[in-house]
Amino acid sequence: MKLERSSFPSDSNKIRADRNFYNAFTKGFRLPAILLTLFVASPRADVAEVPAAGAAPAVPVMAAALLPAVAPAPAAVPAVASAAPARAVPAVLADRARGLSPQVLAMALDAVSCARSRGTSGRDDLLTIIDYTLPSTEPRLWVLDLARGEVLFHELVAHGQGSGENYATRFSNVKDSKQTSLGLFLTGGTYMGGNGYSMKLQGLDRGVNDRAEERHIVMHGAWYVSPEHARRQGRLGRSWGCPALSQEIAPQVIDTIKGGSFVFSYSGTDSWYQTASSSLNACGAAGAGDGMTAKAAQ
């Protein structure tokens, strides 16, 4: 029997419809199937192993093909360095001068720079700093070799009787006050006096410490400056305003810094920073007067 094409119109339509349905059905599930594959293949975030140091986390091949290319993170940009103090100091000095505040060091350098700009000449290789914000029981005098970036001395130093007990809190430029003076000094000559080998100090800040020679403010050794005395008394003994060192170390320090090097005496609570003639304020040094009181210097 000969079969005509028209004998199967309904079958052909059925096959075509089934094919169309199948294609539509499978096409509709392709995206969910891919997502399901990724979900199963990818590690769960809450149970993922930590990759070994330096190793990139594993990414499924299929996921890698679908993920957009990501540019590598830029290298960290170093913080902008703050403005350098007036005189550059070897960086190693900051590490070696343990206990010395970087702010105090910067202020001392600014004070020296200002004094030089006003015509004061002095040695540029050495700088002595005394930080009276520290107690007398701690070493608070540093002699710095600026040329080599070295700390030559880090010593105990006494303050005046009128300045306080363990901490120096009062400062003066007045004769017979028995108080320590702040500011910038220039070292002078040496002599043998009532306190043995001593060194003169010239005060460079008018109205703040410029009466140092008149007051006989000198650097010398003293029996009451020692770790033993500090342990027994809870503080060092006190001078009549002089920066007194131990008898053992005083001659060495004096011979190192005598004859025209700078000494900077600092306290964070007094007024001389805002005095118009001070070595910090006269040149508009950065940080001069920050957080300081405004009472007038005695």
Contacts in CASP RR format, 6 or more apart in sequence:
PFRMAT RR
TARGET T0000
AUTHOR 0000-0000-0000
METHOD contacts of the structure
MODEL  1
MKLERSSFPSDSNKIRADRNFYNAFTKGFRLPAILLTLFVASPRADVAEV
PAAGAAPAVPVMAAALLPAVAPAPAAVPAVASAAPARAVPAVLADRARGL
SPQVLAMALDAVSCARSRGTSGRDDLLTIIDYTLPSTEPRLWVLDLARGE
VLFHELVAHGQGSGENYATRFSNVKDSKQTSLGLFLTGGTYMGGNGYSMK
LQGLDRGVNDRAEERHIVMHGAWYVSPEHARRQGRLGRSWGCPALSQEIA
PQVIDTIKGGSFVFSYSGTDSWYQTASSSLNACGAAGAGDGMTAKAAQ
34 62 0 8 1.000
34 66 0 8 1.000
37 62 0 8 1.000
38 60 0 8 1.000
38 62 0 8 1.000
38 63 0 8 1.000
38 66 0 8 1.000
41 60 0 8 1.000
41 62 0 8 1.000
41 63 0 8 1.000
42 60 0 8 1.000
42 63 0 8 1.000
43 49 0 8 1.000
43 58 0 8 1.000
48 57 0 8 1.000
51 57 0 8 1.000
51 58 0 8 1.000
59 67 0 8 1.000
83 286 0 8 1.000
85 105 0 8 1.000
85 106 0 8 1.000
85 109 0 8 1.000
85 110 0 8 1.000
85 113 0 8 1.000
86 109 0 8 1.000
86 110 0 8 1.000
86 112 0 8 1.000
86 113 0 8 1.000
86 114 0 8 1.000
86 285 0 8 1.000
87 109 0 8 1.000
87 112 0 8 1.000
87 113 0 8 1.000
87 124 0 8 1.000
87 146 0 8 1.000
89 105 0 8 1.000
89 109 0 8 1.000
89 144 0 8 1.000
89 146 0 8 1.000
89 149 0 8 1.000
90 146 0 8 1.000
90 148 0 8 1.000
90 149 0 8 1.000
92 149 0 8 1.000
93 105 0 8 1.000
93 144 0 8 1.000
93 146 0 8 1.000
93 149 0 8 1.000
93 150 0 8 1.000
93 151 0 8 1.000
94 102 0 8 1.000
94 105 0 8 1.000
96 149 0 8 1.000
96 150 0 8 1.000
96 151 0 8 1.000
97 105 0 8 1.000
97 142 0 8 1.000
97 144 0 8 1.000
97 151 0 8 1.000
97 154 0 8 1.000
98 154 0 8 1.000
100 129 0 8 1.000
100 131 0 8 1.000
100 142 0 8 1.000
101 131 0 8 1.000
104 129 0 8 1.000
104 131 0 8 1.000
104 266 0 8 1.000
105 129 0 8 1.000
106 286 0 8 1.000
107 264 0 8 1.000
107 266 0 8 1.000
107 280 0 8 1.000
107 285 0 8 1.000
107 287 0 8 1.000
107 288 0 8 1.000
108 127 0 8 1.000
108 129 0 8 1.000
108 262 0 8 1.000
108 264 0 8 1.000
108 266 0 8 1.000
109 127 0 8 1.000
110 279 0 8 1.000
110 280 0 8 1.000
110 283 0 8 1.000
110 285 0 8 1.000
110 286 0 8 1.000
110 287 0 8 1.000
110 288 0 8 1.000
111 183 0 8 1.000
111 184 0 8 1.000
111 262 0 8 1.000
111 264 0 8 1.000
111 278 0 8 1.000
111 279 0 8 1.000
111 280 0 8 1.000
111 285 0 8 1.000
112 127 0 8 1.000
112 184 0 8 1.000
112 262 0 8 1.000
112 264 0 8 1.000
112 279 0 8 1.000
113 283 0 8 1.000
113 285 0 8 1.000
114 279 0 8 1.000
114 280 0 8 1.000
114 282 0 8 1.000
114 283 0 8 1.000
114 284 0 8 1.000
114 285 0 8 1.000
115 184 0 8 1.000
115 204 0 8 1.000
115 262 0 8 1.000
115 279 0 8 1.000
116 122 0 8 1.000
117 283 0 8 1.000
118 282 0 8 1.000
118 283 0 8 1.000
120 186 0 8 1.000
120 204 0 8 1.000
122 186 0 8 1.000
122 260 0 8 1.000
122 261 0 8 1.000
122 262 0 8 1.000
123 259 0 8 1.000
123 260 0 8 1.000
123 261 0 8 1.000
123 262 0 8 1.000
124 146 0 8 1.000
124 147 0 8 1.000
125 145 0 8 1.000
125 146 0 8 1.000
125 147 0 8 1.000
125 261 0 8 1.000
126 143 0 8 1.000
126 144 0 8 1.000
126 145 0 8 1.000
126 146 0 8 1.000
126 152 0 8 1.000
126 256 0 8 1.000
126 257 0 8 1.000
126 261 0 8 1.000
126 262 0 8 1.000
127 143 0 8 1.000
127 144 0 8 1.000
127 146 0 8 1.000
127 261 0 8 1.000
127 262 0 8 1.000
127 264 0 8 1.000
128 141 0 8 1.000
128 142 0 8 1.000
128 143 0 8 1.000
128 144 0 8 1.000
128 187 0 8 1.000
128 257 0 8 1.000
128 261 0 8 1.000
128 262 0 8 1.000
128 263 0 8 1.000
128 264 0 8 1.000
129 141 0 8 1.000
129 142 0 8 1.000
129 144 0 8 1.000
129 263 0 8 1.000
129 264 0 8 1.000
129 266 0 8 1.000
130 140 0 8 1.000
130 141 0 8 1.000
130 157 0 8 1.000
130 243 0 8 1.000
130 263 0 8 1.000
130 264 0 8 1.000
130 265 0 8 1.000
130 266 0 8 1.000
131 140 0 8 1.000
131 266 0 8 1.000
132 140 0 8 1.000
132 159 0 8 1.000
132 163 0 8 1.000
132 167 0 8 1.000
132 168 0 8 1.000
132 171 0 8 1.000
132 180 0 8 1.000
132 182 0 8 1.000
132 265 0 8 1.000
132 266 0 8 1.000
132 267 0 8 1.000
132 268 0 8 1.000
133 167 0 8 1.000
133 266 0 8 1.000
133 267 0 8 1.000
133 268 0 8 1.000
133 269 0 8 1.000
134 140 0 8 1.000
135 166 0 8 1.000
135 167 0 8 1.000
135 235 0 8 1.000
136 156 0 8 1.000
136 157 0 8 1.000
136 158 0 8 1.000
136 159 0 8 1.000
136 166 0 8 1.000
136 167 0 8 1.000
136 168 0 8 1.000
136 230 0 8 1.000
136 235 0 8 1.000
136 236 0 8 1.000
136 237 0 8 1.000
136 238 0 8 1.000
137 156 0 8 1.000
137 166 0 8 1.000
137 230 0 8 1.000
137 234 0 8 1.000
137 235 0 8 1.000
137 236 0 8 1.000
138 156 0 8 1.000
139 154 0 8 1.000
139 155 0 8 1.000
139 156 0 8 1.000
139 157 0 8 1.000
140 156 0 8 1.000
140 157 0 8 1.000
141 153 0 8 1.000
141 154 0 8 1.000
141 155 0 8 1.000
141 156 0 8 1.000
141 157 0 8 1.000
141 243 0 8 1.000
141 245 0 8 1.000
141 253 0 8 1.000
142 151 0 8 1.000
142 153 0 8 1.000
142 154 0 8 1.000
143 151 0 8 1.000
143 152 0 8 1.000
143 153 0 8 1.000
143 154 0 8 1.000
143 253 0 8 1.000
143 256 0 8 1.000
143 257 0 8 1.000
144 150 0 8 1.000
144 151 0 8 1.000
144 152 0 8 1.000
145 151 0 8 1.000
145 152 0 8 1.000
152 256 0 8 1.000
153 249 0 8 1.000
153 252 0 8 1.000
153 253 0 8 1.000
153 256 0 8 1.000
155 245 0 8 1.000
155 246 0 8 1.000
155 249 0 8 1.000
155 253 0 8 1.000
156 225 0 8 1.000
156 226 0 8 1.000
156 227 0 8 1.000
156 230 0 8 1.000
156 236 0 8 1.000
156 245 0 8 1.000
156 246 0 8 1.000
157 225 0 8 1.000
157 243 0 8 1.000
157 244 0 8 1.000
157 245 0 8 1.000
158 222 0 8 1.000
158 224 0 8 1.000
158 225 0 8 1.000
158 236 0 8 1.000
158 237 0 8 1.000
158 238 0 8 1.000
158 239 0 8 1.000
158 242 0 8 1.000
158 243 0 8 1.000
158 244 0 8 1.000
158 245 0 8 1.000
159 168 0 8 1.000
159 180 0 8 1.000
159 238 0 8 1.000
159 239 0 8 1.000
159 241 0 8 1.000
159 243 0 8 1.000
160 168 0 8 1.000
160 178 0 8 1.000
160 179 0 8 1.000
160 180 0 8 1.000
160 238 0 8 1.000
160 239 0 8 1.000
160 240 0 8 1.000
160 241 0 8 1.000
160 242 0 8 1.000
161 178 0 8 1.000
161 179 0 8 1.000
161 238 0 8 1.000
161 239 0 8 1.000
161 240 0 8 1.000
161 241 0 8 1.000
162 170 0 8 1.000
162 177 0 8 1.000
162 178 0 8 1.000
162 179 0 8 1.000
162 238 0 8 1.000
162 241 0 8 1.000
163 169 0 8 1.000
163 170 0 8 1.000
163 171 0 8 1.000
163 178 0 8 1.000
163 179 0 8 1.000
163 180 0 8 1.000
163 238 0 8 1.000
163 241 0 8 1.000
164 170 0 8 1.000
164 238 0 8 1.000
165 235 0 8 1.000
166 234 0 8 1.000
166 235 0 8 1.000
168 180 0 8 1.000
168 267 0 8 1.000
169 269 0 8 1.000
170 179 0 8 1.000
171 179 0 8 1.000
171 180 0 8 1.000
171 181 0 8 1.000
171 182 0 8 1.000
171 267 0 8 1.000
171 270 0 8 1.000
171 272 0 8 1.000
171 297 0 8 1.000
171 298 0 8 1.000
172 179 0 8 1.000
172 180 0 8 1.000
172 181 0 8 1.000
172 297 0 8 1.000
172 298 0 8 1.000
173 181 0 8 1.000
173 207 0 8 1.000
173 208 0 8 1.000
173 209 0 8 1.000
173 210 0 8 1.000
173 211 0 8 1.000
173 215 0 8 1.000
173 297 0 8 1.000
173 298 0 8 1.000
174 211 0 8 1.000
174 215 0 8 1.000
174 298 0 8 1.000
175 211 0 8 1.000
175 214 0 8 1.000
175 215 0 8 1.000
176 215 0 8 1.000
177 298 0 8 1.000
178 239 0 8 1.000
178 240 0 8 1.000
178 241 0 8 1.000
179 241 0 8 1.000
179 298 0 8 1.000
180 241 0 8 1.000
180 243 0 8 1.000
180 265 0 8 1.000
181 203 0 8 1.000
181 208 0 8 1.000
181 209 0 8 1.000
181 211 0 8 1.000
181 212 0 8 1.000
181 215 0 8 1.000
181 217 0 8 1.000
181 241 0 8 1.000
181 265 0 8 1.000
182 205 0 8 1.000
182 208 0 8 1.000
182 209 0 8 1.000
182 265 0 8 1.000
182 266 0 8 1.000
182 267 0 8 1.000
182 270 0 8 1.000
182 272 0 8 1.000
183 203 0 8 1.000
183 204 0 8 1.000
183 205 0 8 1.000
183 208 0 8 1.000
183 209 0 8 1.000
183 264 0 8 1.000
183 265 0 8 1.000
183 266 0 8 1.000
183 272 0 8 1.000
183 278 0 8 1.000
183 279 0 8 1.000
184 203 0 8 1.000
184 204 0 8 1.000
184 205 0 8 1.000
184 209 0 8 1.000
184 262 0 8 1.000
184 263 0 8 1.000
184 264 0 8 1.000
184 265 0 8 1.000
184 279 0 8 1.000
185 201 0 8 1.000
185 202 0 8 1.000
185 203 0 8 1.000
185 204 0 8 1.000
185 209 0 8 1.000
185 212 0 8 1.000
185 262 0 8 1.000
185 263 0 8 1.000
185 264 0 8 1.000
185 265 0 8 1.000
186 201 0 8 1.000
186 202 0 8 1.000
186 203 0 8 1.000
186 204 0 8 1.000
186 260 0 8 1.000
186 261 0 8 1.000
186 262 0 8 1.000
186 263 0 8 1.000
187 199 0 8 1.000
187 200 0 8 1.000
187 201 0 8 1.000
187 202 0 8 1.000
187 219 0 8 1.000
187 257 0 8 1.000
187 258 0 8 1.000
187 259 0 8 1.000
187 260 0 8 1.000
187 261 0 8 1.000
187 262 0 8 1.000
187 263 0 8 1.000
188 199 0 8 1.000
188 200 0 8 1.000
188 201 0 8 1.000
188 202 0 8 1.000
188 258 0 8 1.000
188 259 0 8 1.000
188 260 0 8 1.000
189 199 0 8 1.000
189 200 0 8 1.000
189 258 0 8 1.000
189 259 0 8 1.000
190 197 0 8 1.000
190 198 0 8 1.000
190 199 0 8 1.000
190 200 0 8 1.000
190 254 0 8 1.000
190 255 0 8 1.000
190 258 0 8 1.000
191 198 0 8 1.000
191 200 0 8 1.000
192 198 0 8 1.000
193 220 0 8 1.000
195 218 0 8 1.000
195 220 0 8 1.000
195 221 0 8 1.000
195 222 0 8 1.000
195 242 0 8 1.000
195 244 0 8 1.000
196 220 0 8 1.000
196 221 0 8 1.000
197 220 0 8 1.000
197 221 0 8 1.000
197 250 0 8 1.000
197 251 0 8 1.000
197 254 0 8 1.000
198 218 0 8 1.000
198 219 0 8 1.000
198 220 0 8 1.000
198 221 0 8 1.000
198 254 0 8 1.000
199 218 0 8 1.000
199 219 0 8 1.000
199 220 0 8 1.000
199 254 0 8 1.000
199 257 0 8 1.000
199 258 0 8 1.000
200 213 0 8 1.000
200 218 0 8 1.000
201 212 0 8 1.000
201 213 0 8 1.000
201 217 0 8 1.000
201 218 0 8 1.000
201 219 0 8 1.000
201 243 0 8 1.000
201 263 0 8 1.000
202 212 0 8 1.000
202 213 0 8 1.000
203 209 0 8 1.000
203 210 0 8 1.000
203 212 0 8 1.000
203 213 0 8 1.000
204 210 0 8 1.000
204 279 0 8 1.000
205 272 0 8 1.000
205 275 0 8 1.000
205 277 0 8 1.000
205 278 0 8 1.000
205 279 0 8 1.000
206 277 0 8 1.000
207 275 0 8 1.000
207 277 0 8 1.000
207 297 0 8 1.000
208 272 0 8 1.000
208 275 0 8 1.000
208 277 0 8 1.000
208 278 0 8 1.000
208 297 0 8 1.000
209 217 0 8 1.000
209 265 0 8 1.000
209 272 0 8 1.000
215 241 0 8 1.000
216 242 0 8 1.000
217 241 0 8 1.000
217 242 0 8 1.000
217 243 0 8 1.000
218 242 0 8 1.000
219 242 0 8 1.000
219 243 0 8 1.000
219 244 0 8 1.000
219 245 0 8 1.000
219 250 0 8 1.000
219 253 0 8 1.000
219 254 0 8 1.000
219 263 0 8 1.000
220 242 0 8 1.000
220 244 0 8 1.000
220 245 0 8 1.000
220 250 0 8 1.000
221 244 0 8 1.000
221 245 0 8 1.000
221 246 0 8 1.000
221 247 0 8 1.000
221 250 0 8 1.000
222 237 0 8 1.000
222 239 0 8 1.000
222 244 0 8 1.000
222 245 0 8 1.000
222 246 0 8 1.000
222 247 0 8 1.000
222 250 0 8 1.000
223 229 0 8 1.000
223 247 0 8 1.000
224 236 0 8 1.000
224 237 0 8 1.000
224 238 0 8 1.000
224 244 0 8 1.000
225 236 0 8 1.000
225 237 0 8 1.000
225 244 0 8 1.000
225 245 0 8 1.000
225 246 0 8 1.000
225 247 0 8 1.000
226 236 0 8 1.000
226 246 0 8 1.000
229 236 0 8 1.000
229 237 0 8 1.000
230 236 0 8 1.000
243 263 0 8 1.000
243 265 0 8 1.000
244 250 0 8 1.000
245 253 0 8 1.000
257 263 0 8 1.000
268 291 0 8 1.000
268 292 0 8 1.000
269 292 0 8 1.000
269 293 0 8 1.000
270 292 0 8 1.000
270 293 0 8 1.000
270 297 0 8 1.000
271 292 0 8 1.000
271 293 0 8 1.000
271 294 0 8 1.000
271 295 0 8 1.000
271 296 0 8 1.000
271 297 0 8 1.000
272 278 0 8 1.000
272 297 0 8 1.000
273 280 0 8 1.000
273 281 0 8 1.000
273 288 0 8 1.000
273 289 0 8 1.000
273 290 0 8 1.000
273 292 0 8 1.000
274 281 0 8 1.000
274 288 0 8 1.000
274 289 0 8 1.000
274 292 0 8 1.000
274 294 0 8 1.000
275 281 0 8 1.000
275 297 0 8 1.000
276 282 0 8 1.000
278 288 0 8 1.000
279 285 0 8 1.000
280 287 0 8 1.000
280 288 0 8 1.000
280 289 0 8 1.000
281 288 0 8 1.000
281 289 0 8 1.000
END
